Amino acid sequence: MAIKNIAIIAHVDHGKTTLVDQILTQSGTMKQAEDQTLIMDSNDQEKERGITIYAKNTAIKYKDTTINIMDTPWHADFGSEVERVLKMVDSVLLLVDAYEGPMPQTKFVLKKSLEHWLRPIVVINKIDKPSARPDRVVDQVFDLFIQLGATDEQADFPIIYASARDWYAFLDLADQEKAAAAQDITPLIEKVMEVVPDAPNNNDAPLRLQIVNLSYDRFVGRLGIGRITDGTISQWQQVVVYANDGSTRKGKVAKVYTTLGVSRQETQTGECGDIVTIAGIPDIFVGETIGVEGIEPLTPIKVDEPTLTMDFLVNNSPFAGREGKFVTSRNIVDRLMKEIETNVWLAVEVHDGWNRCTVSGRGELHISVLIETMRREGFEIQVSAPQVLLKMDGDKKLEPIENVVINVADELSGSIIQMLNERKWMMQNMISENGVTTLEFHVPTRWLLWIRAQFILMTKGEWIMYSSFDHYAPYLGEIAKRVNGSMISMANGGAMKFSIWKLQDRGRIFVPPQTELYEWMIVWESAKPGDLTINLTKNKHLSNVRTGKADDNMLLTPITELTLEDALSYIWPDEYVEVTPQSIRLRKIHLRESDRKISNKK
């Protein structure tokens, strides 16, 4: 049976996971329940955020061919995973929204594909939109190919038009009405059959398989995922593991799995060209080559270094232990050690007799996904403000630079540019189209950590920002961080509506009425620099004469409910985010006056 390997790449919300769902269902590989969508986004956070976080492989049987399909993450924090996935495939489906056209992550994932000499198939998705402009979008895609240095063959890309949501695809714009009525996605599958080359059949060669991803199974342990470049692999086969540092060790493959739909299927033998999962080698790592004695190992895969770090600590707030099942340092360290078994970008260092762990990752989203996963599992932790990791080149200090793209309404672009120029953001490009201005900057990573709140205030939430690592550059000196101070509870008790109403014009409110507070918990963002203690536990004095109308007149400004990412972006170095299964709270590190005085002297 022939084997074809493809990946689906796109900007966020351009529909790639929906398209994979339709390919799975219309190929007859699996049935889709009436209430089930986004089959491939099986992780709870993926469903809630509407994004793909983890790369996944699936497969369909079509005619006499196995088509392995890789669904890739979109966010730049997981760019290393995208690059590793591309090493396993022979072509990509590049999805582009029929109205939005190429977006920042389109450029990022396409650039990676072209660098691997892959010839993309372009899918103009969401063609059913009333505002769709497919001809213009195709021109924009072609311009992007040329801009990124595509070869003549790559720039001569096949085009498919589709509405993944409405189950149809077609080759010619004149056929849209007919295709919509037919609800048939198979023209896209047929184009894959026509364009994507079969994987070479080198079954008779000595085994070579490179591990590009890791997983874990509680029954068989650590799993390695990769494409068989040469030969075949069988259960209980003795193999040689060629490590990334040039050393070798022996191992035995206990299990071999292939994929059909979203299920792993155990098989006796994996064929050349197939994407397989193997078990039995407990210390397997990304980039290592599995083979036999005397082969030439494949080029090791470089895993991107962490760029951001923060401390994970035991929760010691007055509310510690109320909501979580796992609250000790041993619980936290064990969980983090388990995480680094498969999360190859993560680094963990234990300090202070297990009371503090420094966790380093690729970015805020990368680490916040871990924190959110832990809180859902029942952990209570405190985390510090994110800090950017700097590099040394001799005696020169280097810092990571991000390529940042911001989309705002035209009328807001002037004030945004002025604010960013004051913070020395380096503008690279500016385009205005359809009432939206797209601004592109080069920005040190650390300058992004405190800017989100400012954007929210200036644009009232009407903005979109994307960022991806670009390069390292000489350290650009100190920067102005968050200007506004924090307003801190000076008393224990419940937050009263009357107190919030009296003080609400002084800044941004983080806690609704009836929230239980403890001393030195952060409850507000001040409208002025400097921290300020306030008492939100005071209630309205009772009198002999009361009217319901007076209480009704206490109208509150909408409460700012901070997400985990908002909280991490907000806090100062002397503040923590307290994370529990039910709550996200902000607090000062030191909750006692004596500790604060000692810290301030230091």
C-alpha positions in Angstrom: 0.0 0.0 0.0 1.3 3.4 -1.0 2.0 6.0 1.8 1.7 9.8 1.5 2.6 12.2 4.4 1.3 15.8 4.6 1.0 18.5 7.2 -1.8 21.1 7.5 -0.5 24.6 8.4 -2.3 27.9 8.8 -2.8 31.0 10.8 -5.0 30.7 13.9 -8.7 30.3 13.2 -8.3 29.8 9.4 -9.9 26.4 9.8 -7.2 23.7 9.6 -8.5 21.5 12.5 -12.0 21.7 11.1 -10.7 20.7 7.7 -9.0 17.6 9.2 -12.3 16.7 10.9 -14.1 16.7 7.5 -11.3 14.7 5.8 -11.7 12.1 8.6 -15.4 11.9 8.3 -15.9 12.1 4.5 -13.1 9.5 3.9 -15.1 7.1 6.0 -12.3 6.8 8.6 -14.5 7.8 11.5 -18.0 9.1 12.2 -18.6 12.5 13.7 -21.2 12.7 16.5 -23.8 15.4 16.1 -22.5 17.3 19.1 -18.8 16.8 18.4 -16.6 19.2 16.5 -12.9 19.7 16.3 -12.1 16.0 16.8 -8.4 16.6 16.5 -8.4 19.2 19.3 -8.9 16.6 22.0 -7.2 18.6 24.8 -9.7 20.6 27.0 -7.6 23.8 26.6 -7.5 23.4 22.8 -11.3 23.2 22.7 -11.7 26.2 25.0 -9.1 28.4 23.4 -10.0 27.4 19.9 -6.4 26.7 19.0 -4.1 23.7 18.4 -1.5 23.5 21.1 0.0 20.1 20.5 1.0 18.6 17.1 -1.0 15.4 16.3 -0.9 12.8 13.6 -3.9 11.1 12.1 -4.3 8.9 9.0 -6.9 7.9 6.5 -7.2 5.0 4.1 -8.2 6.3 0.6 -8.3 3.9 -2.3 -5.0 2.0 -2.1 -3.2 4.7 -0.2 -2.5 5.5 3.5 -2.5 9.3 3.9 -0.8 10.4 7.2 -1.9 13.9 8.2 -0.1 16.1 10.7 -2.2 18.8 12.4 0.3 21.5 13.6 0.3 24.2 16.3 -0.1 27.7 15.1 1.5 29.7 17.9 5.2 30.8 17.6 5.8 29.4 21.1 5.5 25.9 19.5 7.4 26.9 16.3 10.1 24.2 17.0 7.3 21.6 17.0 6.1 22.8 13.6 9.6 22.6 12.2 10.0 19.0 13.5 6.7 18.0 12.0 7.8 19.3 8.6 10.7 16.8 8.7 8.2 13.9 8.5 6.1 15.1 5.5 6.5 15.4 1.7 4.0 18.3 1.2 1.8 20.7 3.2 -1.8 22.1 2.8 -1.5 25.8 3.5 -4.9 27.1 4.6 -5.7 30.8 4.1 -8.9 32.6 5.0 -10.8 33.7 1.9 -11.3 37.2 3.4 -8.4 37.8 5.7 -5.7 36.5 3.4 -2.2 35.7 4.6 -1.7 36.7 8.2 1.5 36.8 10.5 1.4 33.1 11.3 0.8 32.2 7.6 4.1 33.8 6.9 5.8 32.0 9.8 4.6 28.5 8.9 5.0 29.0 5.1 8.6 30.1 5.6 9.4 26.9 7.5 7.8 24.8 4.8 9.7 26.5 2.0 13.0 26.1 3.9 12.3 22.3 3.9 11.9 22.4 0.1 8.2 21.3 0.3 5.8 22.2 -2.4 2.6 23.5 -0.7 -1.0 23.0 -1.9 -2.9 26.2 -1.1 -6.4 25.9 0.2 -8.5 29.1 0.2 -10.8 28.2 3.0 -14.1 29.9 4.3 -15.1 30.6 0.7 -18.7 30.7 1.9 -18.1 34.1 3.6 -20.2 36.9 2.1 -17.0 39.0 2.2 -14.8 36.4 0.6 -12.4 37.8 -2.0 -10.6 34.7 -3.3 -8.9 36.3 -6.3 -7.3 39.0 -4.2 -6.2 36.5 -1.6 -4.6 34.2 -4.2 -2.6 37.2 -5.4 -1.5 38.0 -1.8 -0.5 34.4 -1.3 1.6 34.4 -4.5 3.3 37.7 -3.4 4.1 36.1 0.0 5.7 33.1 -1.8 7.9 35.4 -3.8 8.8 37.5 -0.8 9.9 34.3 1.1 12.1 33.2 -1.7 10.1 30.3 -3.1 11.5 28.4 -6.1 9.6 28.5 -9.4 8.1 25.0 -8.7 7.0 26.1 -5.2 5.5 29.3 -6.4 3.5 27.4 -9.0 1.2 26.0 -6.3 -2.0 24.1 -6.9 -5.1 25.9 -5.5 -8.2 24.4 -3.9 -11.2 26.4 -2.7 -13.1 25.1 0.3 -15.6 25.6 3.1 -14.5 23.1 5.7 -17.4 24.1 7.9 -19.9 23.3 5.2 -18.2 20.2 4.0 -17.2 21.0 0.4 -14.1 21.7 -1.8 -13.8 22.5 -5.5 -11.1 23.5 -8.1 -12.8 26.3 -10.1 -14.6 29.3 -8.7 -17.3 28.8 -11.3 -18.3 25.6 -9.6 -18.9 27.0 -6.1 -22.7 26.7 -6.1 -22.6 23.2 -7.4 -20.0 22.2 -4.9 -21.9 23.7 -2.0 -24.9 21.6 -2.9 -22.9 18.4 -3.2 -21.2 18.8 0.2 -18.2 16.9 -1.0 -14.6 17.3 0.3 -13.1 14.6 -1.9 -11.8 17.0 -4.6 -9.3 18.1 -2.0 -8.3 14.5 -1.2 -8.0 13.8 -4.9 -5.7 16.8 -5.3 -3.5 15.4 -2.5 -3.4 12.0 -4.3 -2.3 13.8 -7.5 0.3 16.2 -6.1 1.9 14.7 -3.0 4.6 12.1 -3.9 4.5 8.7 -2.4 6.9 8.0 0.3 10.0 6.1 -1.0 9.7 2.3 -0.5 13.1 1.4 1.0 11.9 -1.6 3.0 14.9 -3.7 2.1 17.4 -1.0 3.5 18.8 -1.0 7.1 16.4 0.6 9.5 16.6 4.4 10.1 13.9 6.2 12.1 14.3 9.7 13.6 12.3 10.6 16.7 10.6 14.0 16.2 8.1 14.0 19.0 7.4 12.4 22.3 4.3 11.1 24.1 3.5 9.1 27.2 1.3 6.1 28.0 0.7 5.1 31.6 0.9 1.4 30.6 3.9 1.3 28.3 5.8 4.5 29.4 7.6 7.0 27.2 6.7 6.9 23.4 8.8 8.1 20.5 7.1 9.3 17.3 8.8 9.5 13.9 8.9 8.6 10.3 10.7 5.5 9.1 13.2 6.8 6.5 14.7 3.4 5.6 13.8 -0.2 6.3 11.1 -1.5 8.6 10.7 -1.8 12.4 9.2 -4.7 14.3 8.0 -5.5 17.8 10.8 -6.9 20.1 13.5 -5.8 17.6 16.9 -5.1 19.0 18.0 -1.6 17.9 20.8 0.9 18.3 20.0 4.4 19.5 22.2 7.1 18.0 22.1 10.0 20.5 22.3 13.7 19.6 25.8 14.0 21.2 27.2 11.2 18.9 27.1 8.4 21.4 25.2 5.1 20.9 23.3 2.8 23.2 21.3 -0.4 22.7 17.6 -0.8 23.1 14.6 -3.0 22.3 11.4 -1.9 20.7 8.5 -3.4 22.7 5.5 -2.0 20.8 5.0 -0.5 17.3 1.9 1.6 16.6 0.4 3.2 13.5 -2.5 5.6 13.4 -6.0 5.4 11.9 -8.3 8.3 12.5 -7.4 9.5 16.0 -6.6 6.0 17.4 -3.3 4.3 17.8 -3.3 0.8 16.3 -0.7 -1.8 17.4 1.1 -3.5 14.5 3.8 -6.1 14.2 5.8 -4.2 11.6 6.1 -0.6 10.6 6.8 0.0 6.9 9.2 2.4 5.3 7.7 5.9 4.9 5.1 5.4 7.6 4.8 7.6 10.7 4.9 5.3 13.7 5.0 5.4 17.5 7.3 3.1 19.3 7.5 2.0 23.0 10.1 0.2 25.0 13.0 2.7 25.1 12.5 4.7 28.3 15.2 7.3 27.7 14.4 8.1 24.1 14.7 11.8 23.1 13.8 14.1 20.2 16.3 14.1 17.4 17.8 10.6 18.1 18.0 8.1 15.3 16.8 4.5 15.8 18.6 2.0 13.6 21.0 -0.9 13.4 24.7 -1.2 13.9 26.8 0.7 11.3 24.2 3.0 9.7 24.8 6.8 9.1 22.5 8.5 11.7 20.2 11.3 10.5 21.1 14.9 11.2 20.2 15.6 14.8 17.2 17.9 15.4 17.9 21.1 17.3 15.4 21.9 20.0 14.8 25.6 20.5 16.2 27.0 23.8 13.9 28.5 26.4 13.5 32.3 26.2 11.3 32.9 29.3 11.6 31.8 33.0 9.5 32.0 36.1 9.5 30.5 39.6 6.9 27.9 40.7 6.5 27.8 44.5 4.3 26.2 47.2 1.2 28.3 47.9 1.7 29.9 51.3 -1.1 32.5 51.2 -3.8 32.6 54.0 -6.1 30.6 51.6 -3.6 27.8 50.9 -5.0 24.3 50.9 -8.6 25.3 50.6 -9.2 24.2 47.0 -6.3 22.0 45.9 -5.5 18.3 46.2 -1.8 18.7 45.5 -0.2 21.4 47.6 3.2 20.2 48.8 6.6 20.9 47.2 7.0 17.2 46.6 3.8 17.2 44.6 4.9 20.1 42.5 8.4 18.8 41.8 7.2 15.4 40.9 4.6 16.9 38.4 7.2 19.1 36.8 9.7 16.2 36.4 6.9 14.2 34.7 6.2 17.1 32.4 9.8 17.3 31.1 9.6 13.7 30.1 7.6 14.8 27.0 7.7 18.6 26.9 11.1 19.0 25.2 11.2 22.8 25.3 10.8 22.9 29.1 13.6 23.1 31.6 13.2 22.7 35.4 15.7 23.6 38.1 14.9 22.9 41.8 16.2 25.3 44.5 15.9 25.9 48.3 15.4 22.3 49.4 12.5 21.7 46.9 10.6 24.8 47.9 11.1 26.7 44.6 11.4 25.5 41.0 12.7 27.7 38.2 10.7 26.7 35.1 12.0 27.9 31.7 10.0 27.7 28.4 9.5 29.1 25.0 7.1 31.9 25.9 4.1 33.0 28.0 1.6 30.7 26.2 3.9 27.7 26.5 4.3 28.1 30.3 0.7 29.2 30.9 -0.6 26.1 29.3 1.4 24.1 31.8 0.1 26.1 34.7 -3.5 25.8 33.5 -3.1 22.1 33.1 -1.7 21.8 36.7 -4.5 23.8 38.2 -7.1 21.6 36.5 -5.4 18.5 37.9 -5.8 19.9 41.4 -2.5 21.7 42.1 -2.1 24.9 44.1 1.0 26.9 43.2 2.4 30.4 43.2 4.2 31.7 40.2 6.5 34.8 39.9 6.6 37.4 37.2 8.1 36.1 33.9 11.7 37.0 33.2 13.4 36.9 29.8 16.5 34.7 29.6 19.5 36.6 28.2 22.6 35.2 26.4 26.2 36.1 26.7 28.4 36.4 23.6 31.8 36.9 25.2 31.3 40.0 27.3 28.3 41.2 25.3 24.8 40.6 26.6 22.2 39.5 24.0 18.4 39.4 24.3 15.7 37.7 22.2 13.9 40.0 19.7 10.4 39.2 18.6 8.7 40.0 15.3 5.4 41.6 16.4 2.3 42.2 14.2 -0.6 44.3 15.5 -4.0 44.7 13.9 -6.1 47.7 15.0 -8.8 49.9 13.6 -7.5 52.7 11.4 -8.7 55.4 13.9 -6.6 53.9 16.7 -3.4 53.4 14.8 -2.0 56.9 15.5 -2.3 56.6 19.3 -0.9 53.1 19.2 2.1 54.2 17.1 2.8 57.1 19.5 2.7 54.9 22.5 5.0 52.3 21.0 7.5 54.9 19.6 7.9 56.2 23.2 8.9 52.7 24.2 11.4 52.5 21.4 9.6 49.8 19.4 11.2 49.5 16.0 8.6 49.7 13.2 9.2 47.5 10.1 6.1 48.0 8.1 2.6 49.5 8.1 -0.3 48.6 5.9 -3.9 49.9 6.0 -6.7 47.9 4.2 -10.4 47.5 4.8 -10.4 49.8 7.8 -7.7 47.8 9.6 -4.1 49.0 10.0 -1.4 46.3 10.3 1.7 47.4 12.1 4.9 45.3 12.2 7.6 45.8 14.7 10.9 44.3 16.0 10.6 44.3 19.8 12.7 42.8 22.7 10.7 40.0 24.2 10.9 41.5 27.7 9.1 44.7 26.3 6.0 42.6 25.5 5.5 41.3 29.0 3.8 44.4 30.5 2.2 45.9 27.4 -1.1 43.9 27.0 -2.9 45.8 29.7 -2.1 49.1 28.0 -3.5 47.8 24.7 -6.7 46.7 26.4 -7.2 50.2 27.9 -6.4 52.1 24.7 -8.4 49.9 22.3 -11.1 48.6 24.7 -10.1 45.1 23.6 -10.4 45.8 19.9 -6.9 44.7 18.9 -5.0 41.6 17.8 -1.3 40.9 18.4 0.9 38.1 17.1 4.5 37.6 17.9 7.3 35.1 17.0 10.9 34.9 17.9 13.1 36.5 15.3 16.7 36.8 16.4 19.1 37.7 19.3 20.5 41.3 19.4 22.6 43.3 21.8 20.8 44.2 25.1 18.9 47.5 24.6 19.0 48.7 28.2 16.4 49.3 30.8 12.8 49.9 29.8 9.8 51.5 31.4 7.5 48.7 32.6 4.0 49.1 34.0 3.5 52.7 35.0 0.5 52.2 37.3 0.8 50.8 40.8 -1.3 48.2 42.5 -4.0 48.8 45.0 -3.7 46.3 47.9 -6.2 45.1 50.4 -5.2 46.2 53.9 -7.7 44.0 55.7 -9.1 40.4 55.7 -12.8 39.9 54.8 -15.3 40.1 52.0 -15.2 42.8 49.4 -18.2 45.1 49.8 -20.1 46.7 46.9 -20.2 50.0 48.8 -16.4 50.2 49.1 -15.9 49.2 45.5 -18.4 51.9 44.3 -16.7 54.6 46.4 -13.3 53.8 45.0 -14.0 52.7 41.5 -12.9 55.9 39.8 -9.3 55.3 41.0 -8.4 52.6 38.6 -9.2 49.1 37.2 -11.1 46.7 39.5 -10.0 43.1 39.6 -12.4 41.6 42.3 -16.2 41.6 42.3 -18.3 42.2 45.4 -18.3 39.3 48.0 -14.9 38.2 47.0 -13.0 36.9 50.0 -9.8 39.0 50.6 -6.7 38.6 52.6 -4.2 41.3 53.7 -1.9 42.4 50.9 -3.9 40.7 48.2 -3.9 42.8 45.0 -7.5 44.0 44.2 -7.1 46.9 41.8 -4.8 48.6 39.3 -4.2 52.1 40.4 -4.7 55.0 38.0 -1.4 56.5 39.4 2.1 55.3 39.9 3.0 53.7 43.2 1.2 51.1 45.4 -1.7 52.0 47.6 -3.4 50.1 50.4 -7.2 50.3 50.6 -10.0 48.7 52.6 -12.7 47.1 50.6 -14.3 45.4 53.5 -16.1 48.5 54.8 -19.9 48.5 54.3 -22.4 51.3 54.2 -23.4 52.5 57.7 -26.9 51.5 58.6 -29.4 54.2 59.4 -33.0 54.3 60.7 -34.3 55.3 57.3 -33.1 53.3 54.2 -34.4 53.1 50.7 -33.8 50.5 48.1 -33.4 53.2 45.5 -30.2 54.5 47.2 -28.6 51.1 46.9 -29.7 50.7 43.3 -27.8 53.9 42.4 -24.5 52.2 43.3 -23.6 51.3 39.7 -20.3 49.6 39.3 -17.8 49.9 36.5 -17.5 46.5 34.8 -15.0 44.3 36.6 -11.8 43.3 34.8 -11.7 39.5 35.1 -8.0 38.6 34.6 -7.2 35.4 32.7 -4.0 33.5 33.7 -2.1 35.2 30.8 -3.4 38.6 31.8 -2.3 38.0 35.4 1.2 36.8 34.4 1.6 39.9 32.1 0.4 42.3 34.9 2.5 41.4 37.9 5.7 43.2 39.0 8.8 41.3 40.3 7.6 41.8 43.9 4.3 40.1 43.2 3.0 36.6 42.7 0.1 35.0 40.9 -1.7 32.5 43.2 -3.2 29.7 41.1 -5.7 27.2 42.5 -8.2 24.9 40.9 -10.9 27.5 41.4 -9.2 30.9 41.6 -6.5 33.1 40.2 -5.4 35.8 42.7 -2.7 38.5 42.6 -0.7 39.1 45.8 2.4 40.8 47.1 5.3 38.3 47.7 5.7 39.5 51.3 2.4 39.5 53.4 4.0 40.7 56.7 5.1 44.2 57.3 8.4 43.0 58.9 9.3 41.0 55.8 8.5 43.9 53.5 10.8 46.2 55.4 13.6 43.7 55.2 13.1 43.2 51.5 12.9 47.0 50.8 16.2 47.5 52.7 17.9 44.8 50.5 
